Amino acid sequence: MIRYLTGMGNDGLAGCQNVKDNNGYVIVEAEESCIVYGMPKVVFEAGLADSQVALSDMFETIMLNL
């Protein structure tokens, strides 16, 4: 499982792809709670996100998917 939070760029995209290739779960922070939606958007638009949730819901989403 990987969680991908606010930020700029796409440097984590390959890591998210690796997680997905190994049957992992990818969670990205939702746009409404991001300061900068750049990195989560790249992962979401690449189709790699299993969940897109607000930061306030991140803990619950992680616990439900362990």
VENDA-V580751 format. One record per residue. NEAR is the number of other C-alpha atoms within 12 Angstrom. D_LAST is the distance of its C-alpha to the last C-alpha in Angstrom with 1 decimal. Layout:
near: [NEAR;NEAR]
d_last: [D_LAST;D_LAST]
This chain:
near: [27;32;35;42;35;29;23;19;18;23;16;28;29;17;21;32;26;17;23;22;14;13;14;20;28;37;39;42;37;32;23;19;20;23;17;19;26;25;32;42;30;30;38;30;17;20;19;33;31;30;28;34;28;25;25;16;20;24;16;15;24;24;12;13;17;13]
d_last: [7.9;10.9;12.3;16.0;18.2;22.0;24.6;27.2;27.6;25.5;25.0;21.2;21.6;22.0;18.9;16.9;18.8;18.0;14.2;14.9;17.5;15.1;12.7;10.3;9.0;11.5;11.9;15.5;17.4;19.7;23.4;24.5;22.8;23.5;26.6;26.9;25.1;26.1;23.1;20.5;23.3;23.9;20.4;20.4;23.9;23.1;20.7;17.7;15.6;13.1;13.2;16.0;15.8;18.1;17.4;17.7;14.7;12.4;10.9;10.3;8.9;6.3;5.5;5.9;3.8;0.0]
